[in-house]
Amino acid sequence: MSSDVTILLERLRAGDESARSELMPLVYQELHSIASRRLAQEHSPDLMQTTALINEAYVRMLGANELVAKDRVHFFALAAKEMQRVLADQVRSRLAAKRGRGPLRVDWDDAYLVCEDNLLDFLIIDEALSDLEKYDARQCNVVRLRYFADLSEKEIATLLDVSEKTVKREWQHAKVWLRSRLESADR
């Protein structure tokens, strides 16, 4: 499957539009796993449905812009990053709705899950990742690939063209940096 995805991505970059329709069935199950884990991490089951998250991220990735993924691992890394952006947009929209730009409908049983604090936490984490990306893009990529795409250290090392030891070191540094950043945001 890995080589099939890479071949389809190469065909797509070469302008073969039929590769676009062949790609989704091949990557759907893994995208679903990434999206499910990502939504579970947010503890907000009504933030967005898994299928909607997959579709929105996929459309954004393969929309008007040229897809730059060079292989399977890179594709899923980009997908995880795009899912993070989709969720951040969703949270911003929800917070705007709560501030008078429209009603927010929530089942009574799930109301505690979408309290403004949870949504604000999500935006704080999203902002911290954006700051980490400015500070050290590779560390940010390691976090996204490890945490959001659930890739192994070996897969990340291959994708980033570095050693596994470098990935481990970057992961540790990024966790310390993010912890410090998030603790300062709590004050």
C-alpha positions in Angstrom: 0.0 0.0 0.0 2.8 2.4 0.8 4.3 2.2 -2.6 0.8 2.5 -4.2 0.1 5.7 -2.3 3.5 7.1 -3.4 2.9 6.1 -7.0 -0.5 7.8 -7.0 1.0 11.0 -5.5 3.6 11.0 -8.2 0.9 10.6 -10.9 -1.1 13.4 -9.3 1.9 15.7 -9.2 2.5 14.9 -12.9 -1.1 16.0 -13.7 -2.9 12.7 -13.9 -6.3 13.7 -12.5 -7.5 10.1 -12.4 -5.1 9.5 -9.5 -7.1 11.9 -7.4 -10.1 9.6 -7.4 -7.9 6.5 -6.8 -6.1 8.0 -3.8 -9.0 8.5 -1.4 -10.1 4.8 -1.2 -6.5 3.8 -0.6 -5.8 6.3 2.3 -9.3 6.6 3.8 -8.9 4.0 6.6 -5.7 5.6 7.8 -7.1 9.1 7.6 -10.1 7.9 9.6 -7.7 6.5 12.3 -5.8 9.8 12.5 -9.1 11.9 12.6 -10.6 9.6 15.3 -7.5 9.9 17.5 -7.4 13.7 16.9 -11.0 14.2 17.8 -10.7 11.9 20.9 -7.7 14.1 22.1 -10.0 17.1 22.0 -12.5 15.5 24.4 -15.2 17.3 22.3 -17.1 14.6 20.4 -19.5 17.1 18.9 -16.8 19.5 17.7 -16.8 17.8 14.3 -17.7 14.4 13.0 -14.8 12.2 11.9 -16.0 11.9 8.3 -16.5 15.6 8.1 -13.0 16.3 9.4 -11.5 13.8 6.9 -13.4 15.3 4.0 -12.6 18.9 4.8 -8.9 18.2 5.3 -8.8 16.1 2.1 -10.5 18.8 0.1 -8.2 21.5 1.4 -5.2 19.3 0.6 -6.2 18.4 -2.9 -8.2 21.5 -3.6 -7.0 24.4 -5.8 -3.4 24.1 -4.6 -1.0 21.5 -5.9 -0.4 18.6 -3.6 3.2 18.6 -2.5 3.3 15.3 -0.7 6.3 13.3 -1.9 5.3 9.9 -0.4 2.9 8.1 1.9 4.4 9.3 5.1 4.6 12.9 3.9 1.0 12.7 2.8 -0.3 11.6 6.2 1.9 14.3 7.9 0.3 16.9 5.7 -3.2 15.4 6.5 -2.6 15.6 10.2 -1.5 19.2 9.9 -4.5 20.1 7.8 -6.8 18.4 10.3 -5.3 20.5 13.0 -6.1 23.6 11.0 -9.6 22.5 10.2 -10.3 21.9 13.9 -8.8 25.3 14.9 -11.1 27.0 12.4 -14.0 25.0 13.8 -13.2 26.1 17.3 -12.8 29.7 16.3 -16.2 29.6 14.6 -17.8 28.0 17.6 -16.3 30.6 20.0 -17.5 33.4 17.7 -21.0 31.8 17.7 -20.9 31.7 21.5 -20.2 35.5 21.5 -23.4 36.4 19.6 -22.7 35.4 16.0 -25.3 32.7 16.1 -26.6 29.9 18.3 -24.5 27.0 19.5 -26.6 23.9 19.7 -25.4 21.2 22.1 -27.1 18.2 23.6 -27.5 18.6 27.3 -25.4 15.4 28.1 -22.5 16.8 26.1 -22.6 20.4 27.3 -19.7 20.0 29.7 -17.5 18.8 26.8 -17.8 21.9 24.8 -17.4 24.5 27.5 -15.5 27.5 26.4 -12.5 26.5 28.5 -12.0 23.3 26.5 -12.2 25.3 23.2 -9.9 27.9 24.5 -7.4 25.2 25.6 -7.4 23.9 22.0 -6.7 27.4 20.6 -3.9 27.9 23.2 -2.3 24.6 22.1 -2.8 25.5 18.4 -1.1 28.9 19.0 1.7 27.3 21.0 2.4 25.0 18.0 2.4 27.9 15.7 5.0 29.6 17.9 7.0 26.4 18.1 7.0 26.3 14.3 8.5 29.8 14.2 11.0 28.9 16.9 12.0 25.5 15.4 10.1 24.2 12.4 11.6 20.7 12.7 10.6 20.3 16.3 7.1 21.4 15.4 7.0 18.8 12.6 8.1 16.1 15.0 5.3 17.0 17.4 2.7 17.0 14.6 3.9 13.8 13.1 4.2 12.0 16.5 1.2 13.4 18.2 -1.4 14.1 15.5 -0.4 11.6 12.8 0.8 9.0 15.2 3.8 8.1 13.2 6.7 6.1 14.6 10.1 7.7 15.3 11.5 5.6 12.4 8.8 7.0 10.0 9.4 10.5 11.2 13.1 10.1 10.7 12.6 8.8 7.2 10.2 11.7 6.3 12.5 14.4 7.7 15.6 12.7 6.4 17.3 12.7 9.9 18.3 9.9 12.3 15.9 8.4 14.8 18.2 9.7 17.5 17.6 13.3 16.2 13.9 12.7 16.2 14.0 11.5 19.8 16.1 14.5 20.8 13.8 17.0 18.9 10.7 15.3 20.5 12.1 15.8 24.0 13.1 19.4 23.3 9.7 20.2 21.8 7.9 18.7 24.8 9.9 20.8 27.2 9.4 24.0 25.1 5.7 23.4 24.8 5.3 22.6 28.5 7.0 25.8 29.4 4.9 27.8 26.8 1.6 26.2 28.0 2.4 26.8 31.7 3.1 30.4 31.0 -0.3 30.6 29.2 -2.0 29.3 32.4 -0.8 32.2 34.4 
